[in-house]
Amino acid sequence: MEKLFTTLKQIWNTKNLRNKILFTIVILVIARLAAHITIPGADLDKIKFILESQNRGEGSALAVLSLLTGGAMQRFSIVLMGLTPYINASIIMQLLGVVVPSLENLKKEGEMGQKKINQYTRLLTVPLAFVQSYGMMALLNRFSPGGSIVDVTDPGVMVPMMLIATAGTIFMMWLGELITEKGIGNGISLLIFAGIVATVPTQIAASFQAAALPIILALIAGTLAITIFIVFVSEADRRVPIIYATRRTGGQHKSFLPLKINQAGMIPIIFAVSLVSLPSILAQFFSQSASPTLQKMAEFSMKYLNPGSPTFWYNVFYAALIFGFTYFYVSIVFEPKKVAENIQKRGGFIPGYRPGKETEKFLAETSSNLCFWGGTFLAAVAVLPLFFERWISGGANAISLFISGAGMIIVVGVVLDLIRRINAQLVMHDYDKL
């Protein structure tokens, strides 16, 4: 405890870091206030009813989607879609970066190329947000127990709502970039983190109302156990030994290259959550289709790929998304060829492997093995709590953890990253004083 107070005092006495943290807090407060500003013209009682439905797949599917909005969907807020369109734009740009040569070349240009890709991502977010705003409102009407929530047939009603929702997404994206540039950093993840944490008190209150004391204790124990497990694996790494030749003494210097077991962090979870409810949502639109094939596909999706009643096929689909995004994201951020070249340029080598191609191959194989275990870890934490919730609920879906497995990975990942950033800022401050 004394060490904690000492660290907090040190943070407060570091003016630059203190200002960044205060700026970040102010931006997060503004984002949470925006989530409470309602778009006029919708029936909020119906929206609240369908999102609080715990025993129906429809409501729970929207609840999964609303994880990234921090309750903004429930209030039909101006930030109705949160950062989901921006996340989808990021996924599209990263996929295009693999198949479009010009974008692939931009990635090789370093910081300037990344700035251009970020600009393209922002531009793509605007039409995606506009189209998705219509889909979201039409979707809410599909889930409505009776009567329309929004009159989607009236352009005079829909277009202003769609423009407001689109502007809300752009506003959230801008706030995230402000945090990244002028705050503590990693703004988009911090906004998602704030949205998840904001829903925790409501979730705790609902659990206390719906469950007896033994189940509450089981929920607390389960939440703590999963949190500890996430921290343990997130901080674990594979240390690849490296030997550098020292010119002055003619000897050797031993070091290591730390490769995280979970190299992708929380990014695969964020991507997977934004897509996992898509089949169930699309099924709502195609359930009344004139095509028998589309009707059968819709029935299959609503029965087997429904987040509200996770079946074996839903869990396989969810885990496959996480697994796929883990390999995909690590292939983008970790380049074995570049790392091998840097080791060779510094006069180093990995014992048992020649510099160059052999080192590159070893690093690629090691990274692939770590991706397997990292993807397994992320998929397990996301899926196993669903079975735990059904077990303590006696097979129903009435009781859930205070934070979902996906939510806990995001929260823990952001907190660990925040701690690292603060420690780095403190070290730089101490270095500048020398």
Steps between C-alpha positions, in 0.01 A plus 500: 500500500784736585659429161170584331478837675863570410432424133187717497696784659773460239241509221343816643839669532583421137331797332496368143361160601249658738368726224469207260304293752269791590443571130415132441254498790326812369463344152363176649245698702391685184461165320286361781285814503447463126374145561214649704382749234205340321415535132144637499219303341544143632301293750759450776278269708490244219876523445566449870266202507662311213855566624420387854342175380728230638299194409462577128770466238400824328563722800823326587628531144461875527658489845811343347505772233450772762817390685697747288250785553495511881121516528461768230271269300267455796456877527481548120779750548667725243791255526260214432753288312801591711824418320368194317512662151859612564596149613335352189686755284826399669431132426424579135815712460718230654349237270552728200858558614568132428349489150546857366864567403478880545377462859762234567767743382362768731547265794868475411546878508500510878332781692404708195340201331309412816366856518360467148341165584344654813361782285346249257351316799338822625357575156362146468341530845262777381302302235514187715353690796224650284397163354536322834282761673209404273566132559513552875167683510334250268642221716355650818160509327538129418561418866216721625226302680227714348497808280789691349771660709597724208300570182758377247261562210501879549816663353418820688540307826776257403751725320544745793533206743754330275702820468498550877608139564776531237620826653501326840733229374734758343491695828601188696776426251628857540496469880700178475761666282523795741583257781760330280667828401467716810402258775648183639463318165303206352185714485266262313564217746457735797159612371390138459639428849302790650182379332540147638582619853200736493264201465651304793294663783177422312614142439591454868163637611316265260699200628423584865130523418487176301729271702538360851809561715685174407465586130619857563809362676556263207477795260754698703736200520462431127566864408813516719632166371458601135658841567807343665531248216482779239767706678728197538484400132507859370826568682663166404753493218737272311855628537703428187874509591721733292879536513662825388871532423669791682775668293679675784568198717476236230255307717129426483197659658197280574150643468155378401204592280171485700209370294165520677290184512201721424668714235172637363379635834129585508465594131365158381231515770392850395481392136319174581242666725418746221425207264379209716137613511486573126348163388224520761428863408491434124271204565238742631489671160498179294254303713208633292681467168321352198800275438474162680882478509531835680223398740683178588827687549320750724343219705841334541660828610228582752509148640872420505687832473298699752698685772195487727511120521859401419504161335798288402502651150480855635798438728693344210421803282597746777824314576584473128460877457732565796750244375497638147539861609787400732704354215399782265588783738833349609596450133457876457676629812784245524736472203758218546706621203536851640583373851760258359660783298517726807668226705753441223574873456580529870745210476278252679383146441271240656702199628462207264369709208690685232425872449264580215254252354552233766436749781196636315356149462557425869328824607206433264452148641530625859249778435259251338523268802438792735202606286348157551526522878405869505193432285408203719527719809282777354239255368488314834452816705229622262309170478543316832321769708190435285496138622569617857202738488267225374631260764436731796164598346390137475507501120323835454647836399356707785831557681825627354842605624549861607714542186497257210814308409552721194442810712752385761769444237444852368495655849808314623684564174432874515597522869829313443578719199417810705736391778779444248445841344501675838818318607667595171402866553641491855827350377530766229434773758773365726735471200435863398599619847849349463 
